[in-house]
Amino acid sequence: MAFSSKLGSLLRQNGQTPMIFSMLNSLRCMSTSTKKLFIGGLSYGTDDQSLREAFSGFGDVTEARVIADRDTGRSRGFGFVNFADDESASNALSAMDGQELQGRNIRVSYANERPSGPRSFGNNGGFGGSRGFGGGSREDSSF
């Protein structure tokens, strides 16, 4: 925190602040893609191909994927559609959000990137949940 304060004061003294903020905003815009849409509320009968077909009228679909349960292979009821350009994705979002697809009203929004790094499981990082390390209750322990 002290470093960022010091850097900010140095930049203000040199009159560089507007240029730096402009560069940072440009980088932020480049890293935030609006080509990927999240599609929720999908029918369990929707597959990758039918999802692609439903959105291909708005532009070049580079990928359409329905997310399936790892164990059962059954659709989890949501998916993602990637477009070649931002404008096609924007048009698809406006036109398809709330529309019916295979008997279900779907929700369409811009996809949020998942944070990188290790995933945690539960409230305790996957180590026993709310009962402490090991997950067993006191009655189940051997001590």
N, C-alpha and C positions, 0 to 999 in steps of 0.2 A: 504494500500500500504506500509506503514511504517513497519507494522508487517511482511509482506512477505520479505521485504528487510532485516530486522533484523534476521528473521529465516534463510534466505539464507546465511547470513554472519556467523551465528553460525554453520550451517552445514558445510560450507567450512572450518572453523577453526578446526572442529573435524574430517575432512576427510570423512564425511558421504555422500557427494553429489552423487557419482555414485550409491550407494545403494538406496538412496531415489528416484532418477530418474528412476532407474530400477523398483522399486515397483510401482511408478506412471504409467509408461508405461504398466506394466502388468495389472493394474486396468483399464486403458483406453481401452486396447484390450479386456478385459473381458466384459466391459460394451457396447462395440460396436459390435452388432451382425450383421453378414453378411449373415444371414439365411433368411431375409425378403426382397422380391423384390417388387418394384413398377412396375406395368404394365400399361402403358398409351396407348391411341389411340384405345381402345377396341371398337368393334362394339356394337351397342346398343342391339343386340341380344345375346351377350355373357352373360352367367349366371355363378354362382359359380361352377356348375358341369362341364361345358364345359371348364372353365378356369383351373380347377383341372386336367382334362383329357389332356389338351394341355401341361401341365408342368410335369405330373407324370412320363414321360419317363426319367426324369433326376434324380429322386430319390424320397424319401418318402416325399410327400406333406402333411404337418400337417394341413394346412388351406389354402383355396383359397376363396377369397371374392371379389365380384364386388361391388363397392360402388354405392348406389342408392340415388336419390334425396329424401329427407325426405318427401316432400309434394306430389310429383307425383308418387314416387316409380320407376321411370324410371332410367335406368343406367346413371351414370354421365360420362361414357367412360373411367374409370380407375378402377384399383383394386390392390390387394396385394396377393402375394403367399408366404407362409412360408414353408421352408424346414426343415427337421430334422437335417441337417448338412450343414456346410458352403460350402463344396466342391460341393454338388448337386446344391446349389444356384448359385455358380460361373459358373458351367457348363451350367445351364439353361440360365443365363444372356448372356454368350458368344454365345450360339447357337440361342437364340430366339430374341435378339435385332434386330429390323429391319425386322423380318420375318412377313409373312402374317398369320393372324388368322381371320377366318370368313370374308374374303374380305378386311381387313384393315391391314396396316403395323403397328405393335405395337412397342412401345418403352419400353425397359426393363432396369431398373437400380436398384441399392441398395436403399432400402427405408430409408428415414431420419425420425427419431423419432420426433414427434411433441413436441415442448417445453411444459413443464408442467406449470400449472398456468392458470389464467383466460384468455379467448380469448377476443381480442378486435374486435370491429366491426366498420369498417371505420377508418377515420383518427382521429376521436375525441372520441374514446372509446365508440361509439354508442350513444352519447348524442348530436344529432342534426346535425351531419355531418358538412358541411362547412358553414352552416348558423347560427351557434351558438346554444346555449341551446334551445331546444324546436323545432328546425327544421323549424319554419315558417319564412316567410319573413316579413319585417317591415310593409308592406301593410296589411298583414293578422292579425297583432297584434291588441289588443283592447286598447292599451295605446297611 
